[in-house]
């Protein structure tokens, strides 16, 4: 137990003195997972909205795939993205393997179904007559969609948090497509795995706590905005 | 208020996007003769990274030449497989038999000896199989006879390949609950051996770097069979046109230069009281009787 406390103190110390290597790893983790989440929002929210508002044959099948995708194993995604991005793979000409972009791609694949599935649930659980009401009050289709998104914001914000939480804590895909390269693709999770491999348990623990703090800070900001919006609405 | 929050949220996302855009590092200013293709992918064994050796060598090389080494630390087996597919530019590995094969197949060229240290067998201090001081093969036999727990890397790494070779030479097919294949890197496997109080074959560098966490003594060492030799190879640019041949050669040459060799020879002396690697620039397999 003492070593956990030691790790926590070490995490605070590293952050307080602004250890350049740790700061760089933290910033990269935020950039990569933040960008991947942003991309997933752009893909996932419209997809969830569309699924919630349309009925068509085969919808249950499509939905089951989206829900299945919410639990996509990161290592499997990592392997598929690797095969695509290898130098001699179909997208090899872009030279993306072992770059931060490769991690963003893999994480966006992981987070998009999470955000799409939870968006569908959030928008789908709204009162169905709401949409008709908006339309009958003269709102255009786009305006209606926007109003529905605003109505479902609590659930959508939860979707964003789940997506971000899923990718910032993921290690399998980041290790495989990023390669844990110092100063370039080393993120908090891969750095932790490496320090465990090196037997530096205190540093590994410290990095874990930094990861927890970073994840918490982001989620706290989102939760705060979620709640202040709710009070507004009330 | 609603608008404010929306604005805040939007700006957070924008900030993340902008940050991500700036993520690609600005070219480090004023370096001697910028190479045309900077990135060099080095596929290597975990022991060179986990021991900390590359953290010393690579910054010195990058500062000197302007190349950027991208280290992918995996087992030697996987590193060589990356070379065979042309997905790496150079390989620093310790699996002589597999290395020779990849050179014969034409996927890698210019295989040169860089350094060596040795493998050791460590285990619980009580030594239930009584292997202390034995030759490597006798020790393996004793462990199998006693059915004492043995942790195998099980990942086709250089260490694992040597272990399989030793079992084969001892005419033993290890199987049963005492023989546990863990499929992880050396550092993690050592920790597992320590937790399970099992025997394990390890390279000396990774062991020394972790000895303080393990509490397991060296039981077998000094056998000629336990020599651990590291070679550097360049992936053949004639076969794979996307390979950064110039960068690969530059780093291989650096490893074998007087500067690189002296860094290897002195690495770890201060921290562990003994060097982790012995620099062998210019030697060949013949010098080791191979």
Interface residues (C-beta under 8 A of the other chain):
Chain A: X27 X28 X30 X31 X32 X34 X35 X38 X86 X87 X88 X92 X95 X97 X98 X100 X104 X179 X180 X181 X182 X183 X184 X194 X196 X197 X198 X199 X201 X221 X222 X225 X228 X229 X232 X233
Chain B: X1 X2 X5 X8 X9 X12 X13 X16 X17 X19 X20 X23 X24 X25 X39 X41 X46 X49 X50 X52 X55 X58 X68 X70 X71 X72 X73 X85 X86 X87 X184 X185 X186 X187 X188 X190 X191 X209 X210 X212 X213 X240 X242
